[in-house]
């Protein structure tokens, strides 16, 4: 597909986005002008145009944001869960009212196709509404008798305190909201630090919070480079950190929180596998392939970018995967028909291209793609790529690529089992997502149970707001979603009394 720069520019000029070059932070319930001079540009990865910028937080301003959250904590935590749930429901409504402009801003920040970002507001609202349903569990009296009798324990659920929420650039709205909603319901207050490439779309969430009447200081927003996130992690008045991002950065945050004995939730990288059983329906697999294995131009942590195909059907599966990827249009992410956009940044472009070069050097077969996308004079466009004849020791089979690349490995199914496929799936340092494709659901379930991962889908993958989501091994610590995700923002106290 050929993208004309004039068409791309015309789409962008028609947007008339309210937030471009801004110079303030949200602290203590209002937009406060930045005092420092350092700024961070926001670049559209589809055109390489710098179209926005934000200020970088200074140390005194960070102190102000944390102090605002600390000051708001007593009043906010004194409300019942049911009262805070009412705020969550109002926030959800306000987010949905901003759906279109939020989606367009998100797409300009990171190049996610508009067909993807149009769902961000509805999904964020759904997360707030789900956590609002947990208010009755939060408010319920929890009394537990002593096993020997004669006494009982009253278990209190207290808010953990001031939380630092640090989000990545690939899904800058929902990966904040899965932290923000449970923190607010729990009675905690927050300081949000978005990723440097995507600091503008989150302002619509702040707008929604303010419009919902959330008390001043409960939610605060800062912007700046990675060093600002590190300063938030180490701030002496922060009680908990929640971070989504790369495993190397997660290790650094975990080390700091370990030193400070500070609770932390980490959702990190992945290298998930899709095990294709010999009886799999390939037409059905094709219909969910992109969503499950190359969502958001491959920039999704849980997607199964390693397809493990049985030797008995290997070439048939390679053909299906290649045909499915080739048929999906790549283009301007603001075009409603686009499935694959650019990668989010120049640094990510260079990283993915480096992995493709390693695949060539190590002997992988390029089924489709493999280089810079033709027809794009500007932007960080990489051809959606399918690599076959990939072996477990290849770099592209072991490391997270985070771009539009699928690898297909062969497993031996001559013994009538999936044992080798399961061993391959588990032969990784990560453990975040996974898939099993198979017609016999009992067999697929048995295989899914043997995959060492935090989440596994059978014939599709989707996140359930009511079920815990988190990684094992190098994919993270702790979980988000569900009652378990809410518990991460609580501090438990047992009060023992005679009866």
C-alpha positions in Angstrom: 0.0 0.0 0.0 1.3 3.5 -0.9 0.7 6.2 1.6 0.7 9.8 0.2 2.0 12.3 2.6 -0.7 14.8 1.6 -3.4 12.3 2.5 -1.8 11.6 5.9 -1.4 15.3 6.6 -5.0 16.0 5.6 -6.3 13.4 8.1 -4.2 15.0 10.8 -5.2 18.6 10.1 -8.9 17.5 10.3 -8.5 16.2 13.8 -8.1 19.6 15.6 -6.8 17.9 18.7 -7.1 19.9 22.0 -3.9 18.8 23.5 -0.6 19.3 21.5 2.1 21.5 23.0 1.1 21.7 26.7 3.0 23.2 29.7 1.4 22.0 32.8 0.9 19.1 35.2 -2.3 18.0 37.1 -1.5 18.4 40.8 -3.9 18.9 43.7 -7.0 19.0 41.5 -5.8 21.6 38.9 -3.5 22.1 36.0 -0.4 23.8 37.4 2.1 25.6 35.0 5.4 23.9 34.8 8.3 25.7 36.4 11.2 24.0 34.6 12.4 24.6 31.0 13.1 21.0 29.9 10.5 19.6 27.5 9.9 16.3 25.7 8.7 16.2 22.1 5.8 14.0 20.9 6.4 12.5 17.4 3.8 10.9 15.1 5.5 7.7 14.0 3.5 7.5 10.8 4.9 10.8 9.5 7.9 11.5 11.8 6.3 14.9 12.5 6.8 16.5 15.9 3.3 17.5 16.7 3.3 18.0 20.5 5.4 18.4 23.6 5.1 18.3 27.3 7.2 19.6 30.2 9.5 17.5 32.3 8.8 17.4 36.0 11.4 18.9 38.4 12.1 17.6 41.8 10.1 20.2 43.7 7.1 19.7 41.4 7.3 15.9 42.0 7.4 16.6 45.7 4.2 18.7 45.2 2.4 16.0 43.4 3.2 13.3 46.0 2.3 15.8 48.8 -1.0 16.5 47.1 -1.7 12.7 47.0 -0.7 12.4 50.6 -2.9 15.3 51.7 -5.9 13.8 49.9 -5.5 10.4 51.4 -7.3 10.8 54.7 -10.5 12.2 53.2 -10.6 9.7 50.3 -9.8 6.6 52.4 -12.5 7.6 54.9 -15.2 7.0 52.3 -16.8 3.6 52.0 -16.1 1.4 49.1 -19.6 2.0 47.9 -19.1 5.8 47.9 -15.9 5.5 46.0 -17.6 3.2 43.5 -20.0 6.0 42.6 -17.1 8.1 41.6 -15.7 5.2 39.5 -19.1 4.9 37.6 -19.1 8.6 36.9 -15.5 8.5 35.6 -16.5 5.7 33.3 -19.3 7.8 31.8 -17.0 10.8 31.4 -14.3 8.6 29.6 -16.8 7.3 27.1 -17.9 10.9 26.3 -14.3 11.6 25.2 -13.8 8.4 23.1 -13.2 9.9 19.7 -10.7 12.6 20.6 -8.9 10.2 23.0 -8.5 7.6 20.2 -7.2 10.1 17.7 -4.6 11.5 20.2 -3.5 7.9 21.1 -3.0 7.0 17.4 -1.0 10.1 16.8 1.2 9.4 19.8 2.2 5.8 19.1 0.8 4.8 15.6 -1.7 2.3 16.9 -4.4 1.9 14.2 -7.5 3.9 14.9 -9.5 0.7 14.7 -7.6 -0.4 17.8 -7.6 2.9 19.7 -11.4 3.4 19.1 -12.0 0.7 21.7 -9.7 2.2 24.4 -12.4 4.4 26.0 -15.0 1.7 26.1 -12.5 -0.8 27.6 -11.3 1.7 30.2 -14.9 2.5 31.1 -15.6 -1.2 31.5 -12.6 -1.6 33.8 -13.9 1.2 36.1 -17.4 -0.3 36.1 -16.1 -3.8 36.9 -14.1 -2.6 39.9 -17.1 -0.6 41.1 -18.9 -4.0 41.5 -16.3 -5.1 44.1 -17.3 -2.4 46.6 -19.6 -4.8 48.4 -16.6 -7.2 48.9 -14.5 -4.3 50.1 -17.1 -3.1 52.6 -18.2 -6.5 53.9 -17.2 -7.3 57.4 -14.7 -10.2 57.5 -14.7 -12.1 60.7 -12.7 -15.3 61.1 -12.9 -17.6 64.1 -9.8 -19.0 65.8 -9.5 -22.7 64.8 -9.3 -23.6 68.6 -12.3 -21.5 69.5 -12.7 -18.8 72.1 -11.6 -15.9 69.9 -12.0 -14.4 66.5 -10.2 -12.1 64.1 -11.6 -9.0 62.4 -9.8 -8.6 59.1 -9.6 -5.0 58.0 -8.9 -3.9 54.4 -7.0 -0.6 54.5 -5.8 1.4 51.5 -2.1 0.9 50.9 -1.5 4.7 50.6 0.0 6.8 47.9 0.7 4.8 44.7 3.0 5.6 41.8 1.5 4.4 38.5 4.0 4.1 35.6 2.6 3.1 32.2 4.1 2.0 28.9 3.6 3.5 25.4 1.9 0.6 23.6 -1.5 0.9 25.4 -1.2 4.2 27.3 -4.8 4.3 28.4 -5.8 0.9 29.5 -2.5 0.0 31.1 -3.0 3.1 33.4 -6.6 2.3 34.0 -6.0 -1.3 35.2 -4.0 0.3 38.0 -6.0 3.5 38.6 -9.4 1.9 39.0 -8.5 -0.6 41.7 -6.3 1.9 43.5 -9.2 4.4 43.7 -11.7 1.9 44.8 -9.3 0.7 47.5 -9.1 4.2 48.9 -5.5 4.9 47.7 -4.4 8.1 46.0 -2.1 8.2 43.0 0.6 10.0 41.0 0.6 8.9 37.3 3.7 8.9 35.1 2.9 8.0 31.5 5.6 6.8 29.1 7.6 9.6 27.3 6.3 8.9 23.8 2.6 8.9 24.9 2.0 11.7 27.5 -1.1 13.4 25.9 -3.9 10.9 25.6 -3.9 10.2 29.3 -5.0 13.8 29.9 -8.5 12.8 28.8 -8.6 10.3 31.7 -7.6 13.2 34.0 -10.3 15.3 32.5 -12.8 12.5 33.2 -11.6 12.2 36.8 -12.0 16.0 37.4 -15.4 16.0 35.7 -16.6 13.2 37.9 -15.9 15.3 41.0 -13.1 13.2 42.4 -11.6 15.3 45.3 -8.5 17.4 44.6 -5.2 15.5 45.1 -6.6 12.0 44.7 -5.3 11.7 41.2 -2.2 13.6 40.0 -0.4 13.6 36.6 3.3 14.3 35.9 5.3 13.9 32.7 9.0 13.6 31.9 11.8 11.1 31.0 12.5 7.8 32.5 14.5 9.5 35.3 11.2 11.1 36.5 9.8 7.6 36.8 12.8 6.5 38.8 12.4 9.5 41.1 8.8 8.6 41.7 9.7 5.0 42.5 12.2 6.1 45.1 10.2 9.0 46.6 10.1 8.6 50.4 6.3 9.4 50.6 5.2 6.8 48.0 3.8 3.6 49.5 3.4 1.4 46.4 4.5 1.2 42.7 2.7 -0.4 39.8 4.6 -0.6 36.5 4.0 -2.0 33.1 7.0 -2.1 30.7 10.1 -3.9 29.7 11.7 -6.6 31.8 15.1 -4.7 32.1 13.4 -1.6 33.5 11.2 -3.8 35.7 14.3 -5.4 37.2 15.6 -1.9 38.1 12.3 -1.0 39.7 12.1 -4.3 41.6 15.6 -3.7 43.0 14.7 -0.2 44.2 11.4 -1.4 45.8 13.2 -4.3 47.4 15.7 -2.0 48.9 12.9 0.3 50.2 10.6 -2.7 51.2 8.0 -1.1 49.0 5.2 -3.2 47.5 5.4 -3.4 43.7 3.3 -4.9 40.9 5.2 -5.5 37.7 3.7 -6.6 34.3 6.7 -7.1 32.1 7.8 -8.6 28.8 6.6 -11.8 27.1 7.6 -14.4 24.5 4.4 -16.4 24.4 3.7 -19.4 22.3 0.6 -20.6 20.3 0.6 -24.4 20.3 -1.2 -25.7 17.2 -2.5 -29.2 17.8 -2.8 -31.5 14.9 -6.6 -31.4 14.8 -6.7 -27.5 14.8 -9.2 -25.8 12.6 -6.9 -23.5 10.5 -9.7 -21.4 9.2 -10.8 -20.6 12.7 -7.2 -19.9 13.7 -6.8 -17.5 10.8 -9.8 -15.5 11.9 -8.2 -14.7 15.3 -4.5 -14.9 14.3 -3.7 -11.1 14.1 -5.6 -10.3 17.3 -3.9 -13.1 19.1 -0.4 -13.1 17.6 0.3 -9.7 16.0 -2.1 -7.3 17.8 -1.2 -3.6 17.6 1.5 -4.2 14.9 3.0 -6.8 17.2 3.5 -4.3 20.1 1.5 -6.2 22.7 3.1 -7.9 25.7 0.9 -11.1 25.9 0.5 -12.0 22.2 1.8 -15.4 21.0 4.5 -14.4 18.6 5.9 -17.9 18.5 3.7 -20.4 16.7 4.5 -24.0 17.5 3.3 -26.1 14.5 3.1 -29.9 14.3 5.5 -31.4 11.8 2.6 -33.3 10.2 0.9 -30.0 9.2 3.9 -27.6 9.2 3.9 -26.2 5.7 0.1 -26.0 5.7 0.2 -23.8 8.8 3.1 -21.7 7.4 1.0 -21.0 4.3 -2.1 -20.1 6.3 -0.1 -17.7 8.6 1.6 -16.0 5.6 -1.6 -15.6 3.6 -3.4 -14.1 6.6 -0.7 -11.6 7.3 -0.3 -10.6 3.7 -4.0 -10.0 3.3 -4.2 -7.4 6.2 -3.6 -3.9 5.0 -0.8 -1.7 6.3 -1.0 2.0 6.1 -1.8 5.3 7.8 -3.0 4.4 11.3 -5.7 7.1 11.0 -7.2 5.3 8.0 -10.1 3.2 9.3 -9.1 0.2 7.0 -5.5 -0.1 8.4 -4.6 -3.2 10.3 -0.9 -2.7 10.6 0.5 0.8 11.3 4.1 1.9 12.0 6.0 0.8 15.1 5.9 3.5 17.8 9.3 5.0 17.8 12.6 5.2 15.8 14.3 3.3 18.6 11.7 0.5 18.3 12.1 0.5 14.5 15.9 0.0 14.9 15.4 -2.8 17.4 13.0 -4.7 15.2 15.2 -4.3 12.1 18.1 -5.6 14.1 16.1 -8.8 15.0 15.2 -9.3 11.3 18.9 -9.1 10.4 19.7 -11.7 13.1 17.0 -14.0 11.7 18.6 -13.9 8.3 22.1 -14.5 9.7 20.8 -17.4 11.8 19.0 -19.2 9.0 15.3 -18.4 9.3 13.2 -18.5 6.2 11.3 -15.3 5.4 7.8 -16.2 4.3 6.7 -12.7 3.8 8.0 -9.3 4.8 11.4 -8.9 6.3 12.3 -5.3 5.8 11.1 -1.7 5.6 7.6 -1.4 4.2 7.6 0.0 0.6 5.4 2.9 -0.4 6.0 4.9 2.8 8.3 7.9 2.3 8.0 8.8 6.0 7.3 7.0 9.2 8.5 3.9 11.1 6.9 1.3 8.9 8.2 -2.3 8.9 6.7 -5.0 6.7 4.6 -7.5 8.7 6.9 -10.5 8.7 6.5 -14.2 9.0 9.6 -16.3 9.7 9.5 -20.1 9.2 12.1 -22.8 10.0 12.9 -21.0 13.2 14.7 -23.1 15.8 14.6 -22.7 19.6 18.2 -21.4 19.8 17.6 -18.5 17.4 17.6 -15.0 18.8 14.1 -14.3 17.4 12.8 -17.4 19.1 14.2 -16.4 22.5 13.9 -12.6 22.9 10.9 -10.3 22.8 10.8 -8.5 19.5 7.8 -6.2 20.1 7.1 -5.5 16.4 5.3 -7.1 13.5 7.1 -10.4 13.4 5.8 -13.9 13.9 8.1 -16.9 14.2 7.0 -20.5 13.4 8.8 -23.4 15.0 8.3 -27.1 14.2 7.5 -29.8 16.9 7.5 -33.5 16.5 4.0 -34.9 16.9 4.8 -38.4 15.6 4.2 -39.9 19.0 0.6 -38.6 19.1 1.3 -36.2 22.0 2.0 -32.5 22.4 4.8 -33.1 24.8 7.5 -31.6 22.6 5.3 -28.5 21.9 4.7 -28.0 25.7 8.5 -28.3 26.3 9.2 -25.7 23.7 6.5 -23.4 25.0 8.0 -23.6 28.5 11.6 -23.3 27.3 11.6 -19.5 27.8 12.5 -17.1 30.6 9.1 -15.5 30.2 5.6 -16.6 31.2 2.9 -14.1 30.4 0.4 -15.3 27.7 -0.1 -18.3 25.5 -2.6 -20.1 23.2 -3.7 -23.6 22.3 -5.5 -24.2 19.1 -7.3 -27.5 18.8 -10.7 -29.0 17.9 -10.8 -31.3 20.9 -11.4 -28.9 23.8 -10.6 -31.4 26.5 -7.2 -32.1 25.0 -6.6 -28.4 24.4 -7.5 -27.7 28.1 -5.1 -30.4 29.3 -2.3 -28.8 27.2 -3.2 -25.3 28.4 -2.9 -26.5 32.0 0.7 -27.7 31.4 1.9 -24.4 29.9 3.9 -22.4 32.5 2.3 -19.0 32.0 0.1 -16.5 33.8 -2.7 -16.7 31.1 -3.5 -19.1 28.3 -6.3 -19.0 25.8 -8.0 -21.9 24.0 -8.7 -21.0 20.4 -8.7 -17.3 21.2 -7.0 -14.9 23.7 -8.8 -12.1 25.6 -8.3 -10.3 29.0 -11.2 -10.8 31.5 -11.6 -7.9 33.9 -12.7 -10.3 36.5 -9.8 -12.8 36.3 -6.2 -12.1 37.4 -3.7 -11.2 34.7 0.0 -11.3 35.4 3.3 -12.9 34.5 5.6 -15.6 35.8 9.3 -15.6 35.8 10.8 -12.7 33.8 7.3 -11.6 32.9 6.6 -9.9 36.2 5.4 -10.0 39.8 1.9 -9.8 41.1 -1.4 -9.6 39.1 -3.9 -7.0 37.8 -7.6 -7.4 37.3 -10.0 -9.3 39.5 -10.3 -9.2 43.3 -6.6 -10.2 43.3 -5.8 -7.0 41.4 -7.7 -4.9 43.9 -5.9 -6.6 46.8 -2.6 -5.3 45.5 -3.8 -1.8 46.6 -4.8 -2.9 50.1 -3.0 -3.4 53.4 -4.6 -6.1 55.6 -4.9 -5.8 59.4 -6.1 -8.5 61.7 -7.7 -7.4 65.0 -8.0 -10.3 67.4 -10.7 -10.4 70.2 -12.1 -12.8 72.7 -15.6 -14.1 72.2 
